[in-house]
Amino acid sequence: MILQSSPSTFATGLTVLVGLVACALPVWLRVVRWPQLREQHADLAVPFIITTVLFGVLVVSFPVYKGIIPPDAYALLTLVILAAVLVPWAVFCLRYTGRDHLLTNRRIGVVSTVLYLFVAVFMLGVTDTIPGSTPLTILLGIGVVGLLGGAFAIVGIVLLSTYRDAEVPMRQSLALVLPLVVLMMAAQGLGADPNTRTIANTTVLAVATGSLWIAVTRYDVLTRRPGTSRLGLRSVVTEMDEAVLIINTDENIINANAAATALFGSDIVGESFETVFEQSVSSVRACNTLEHSTTSGTQTFDPRVSSITGGSGQRLGITITLIDVTDREMRRQRIEVLNRILRHNVRNDLDVVLANSNHISDDDIRSTITSTLQKTLRLSAKAREAEEVMNTVTTSPEEFDLAALAMTVADGFRSDDPSGEITVEAADIQIVSHQPVVRRILYELVENALKHSDTDAPRVQITVREDSDGHTELVVADNGPGIPELEQEAVADGRETQLNHGRGIGLWFVNWAVTQLGGELEFDQNNPTGSIVTVRLCD
């Protein structure tokens, strides 16, 4: 008789010991770690502590309730513990993976009520009084299946979220879900003989307790979570200033962020996109701007359309981000109107003035007026030519010989102005870029050097080379007075003021063109005088 009761007594004592070790974990967290956890990680620490408290108390108090539950209660121990800890454990795991939006007080309350009624039915032996196969026993069976299914779902969510997050090691989440996994495995063996069941339960509870300790001491699951990236992406969408619409394959708006509902009203969710915006999704894909009335008046948007696809590549819907470009479009319209006035109206008027300047009798006044008008007309023509050249950036780039291009530009200046000395030192470099734009950049730099030279023998050296990183550099050096620092600062800052401005549009064009090509522009002083302008091109 003593030999027969010995395994049961030993198992009970060992179970109590495991329970004490489990109970020590929430105590340690509350006493030692709580000051740190309370500040930033209380949302994880609270459900985790509740889980470990329930787990430890149920295990350590087994001898107390062993006498008031059915004889086979020890066989049901792991199933009861699984049901008891599942709710706080699920709350922890959903927050851990960034899916806490699925949690509501009502859902937690309903699930808790069902699970704890389920636990009470088993522990109070109600099932022993239910004869055969009845609707209640079938319902309890469904409950067991639902319990295990819910536990499996939580495990899957944790592991999948960790797999998608490169910053959190999989071992961390394995230590986190292992207690649930072993409890589920033990619950599958309810029909085993008592001795086997005794050893299995003790082993399972010891493994679960050890895994919980490892999870918080070795990997610190309470501070490192795979849900960070998920929450970050959700925060970007929900809190960004731009309106974001999620549209299904039927072109109905199924969700919208706060910015969208603030602009178009909360009632847009559930409506078709065409009803709200008076045009189809396909037309929005093709347009550059979308104009629509909002709570702040009529605004202009730049629509950005992205596809939503499933894991197998199937199309699930689209997202449309509406970027407010009302001010940008107004500036563009003003610039276009002013550009038209300066290029056409004013130019035509200047042509008339120039044509009639010959009627001025005073030679000095006539010469001054004529020279000024011609300079203004040349500046207007240069602006028009620069605009035409910049439009070529929208075409496909082509491969060309940069050294040959440099020689062509230099030969052109030698023919037009033989007083200047222009030399070319060029390596044999082929690049893929927009040839008209690169030619214009070089032309503007050489012209600027010759035009502003203060010597009778201006010298300009063109160098084509590769830097140490393999990037192609186009360098123009001269012996003139140098580019004023204020003009360099204006171009570098991208803005002009009444006190800080350039002398024309040449350097501005160079800056715009280099930026459009994805390159870099640098200004340096030459020795003893002059400037060195370096254009670094990206092939």
Secondary structure, DSSP 8 states (H G I E B T S, - for coil): -HHHHHHHHHHHHHHHHHHHHHHHHHHHIIIIIHHHHHHH-HHHHHHHHHHHHHHHHHHHTHHHHHTTS-TTHHHHHHHHHHHHHHHHHHHHHHHHTT-GGG--HHHHHHHHHHHHHHHHHHHTTGGGGS-SS-HHHHHHHHHHHHHHHHHHHHHHHHHHHHHH-TTS-HHHHHHHHHHHHHHHHHHTTTTS-HHHHHHHHHHHHHHHHHHHHHHHHTS-TTT--THHHHHHHHHHHHH-SSEEEEEETT-BEEEE-HHHHHHH-GGGTTSBHHHHHSS-HHHHHH-S-EEEEETTEEEEEEEEEEEEE-TTS-EEEEEEEEEE-HHHHHHHHHHHHHHHIIIIIIHHHHHHHHHHGGG---HHHHHHHHHHHHHHHHHHHHHHHHHHHHGGGGS--EEEEHHHHHHHHHHHHHHH-TTSEEEEEE---EEEE-HHHHHHHHHHHHHHHHHT--SSS-EEEEEEEE-TTS-EEEEEEE-SS---HHHHHHHHHT---SSS--SSSHHHHHHHHHHHTT-EEEEEE-SSSSEEEEEEE--
